[in-house]
């Protein structure tokens, strides 16, 4: 008897077709270049345009703004396809999953028509700059300012750990437009980097994992930004961030669930092929029991994420549940991948083996999009 193939309830034939297309594209364009992308610390700039041509960017953005006209399910299918292949170098989760939806939710009609079509084609790469050297999960401690000067804002500050930072053409910068107002003084300013004098990219950061992902430091020194680039209302930025963070945390959970399942599948294949003491490693009871437990944990994460996605598609997913999904799935990812590395033995510690890269990549999942300790505090407040 074999376990029946499980298909997520949010995946219909159209979503599955997009997943299949994304998988073929990533197999052809990402996997053969993983080592080179890791060495240069980013994917090629042209990669974004190729993904855009296939409709893999902004799949859930309405067609009138150049997007694919789908739902969040279409975005999640693309993210899932990438993480099932063990790749973390392509920053589409931030570009399509976050930045595009900030613009869609809070942008004016003129802003949406100006920026979203370019994001869908890959002509514009999007980033969001929240984290600062002295402020991580505490958004109220931000020091970057945007001071109104006539028909411009003058932006000053520094950001770090910014995904897509090197290639970003369009950055949503979280700033304080009224430092005395606390959370009510936070605003979102869209910086178009090609014409931004005083803007510069610092280091592309050397991370423990996610080596191929473009993650950079950004500096803003008297950068003049048109007042028309204010996203939404002045002082409303904190509320926008809180609302969108639930979606961001579900995006992380989607990727964590896919990576966990991929690690288990990879390890099952390896232990069935690897001989130890004259028999496949899989034939040892400890191996089978370890993998049985890992497969169970992976499936529990999958079913929880699937339920969250269904609620999100109905606009019913609350922040506490999204925090649960993020914390639970990333914890499971770390534990399961660690146990899989053990079953690979010494080869599991070699970077030429995908399981080793998955081990290094998994660690940051418990840190970004709000550390898991912050998730637990948010969950506790809802009890």
Secondary structure, DSSP 8 states (H G I E B T S, - for coil): --------TT--HHHHHHHHHHHHHHHHHTGGGHHHHHHHTS--HHHHHHHHHTT-SSTTS-GGGTS----HHHHHHHHHHHHHTT----THHHIIIIIHHHHHHH--HHHHHHHHHHHHHTSS-EEEE--BTTBSS-GGG---EEEEETTEEEEEEEEEEEETTTT-SEEEEEEES-GGGGGGGEEEEEEEGGG-TTEEEEEE---SS-TTS-EEEEEEEEEEEEGGGEESSTT-HHHHHHHHHHHHHHHHHHHHHHHHHHHHHHHHHHHHH-EETTEEGGGSHHHHHHHHHHHHHHHHHHHHHHHHHHHHHTT---HHHHHHHHHHHHHHHHHHHHHHHHHHGGGGG-TTSHHHHHHHHHGGGGTSSS-HHHHHHHHHHT-
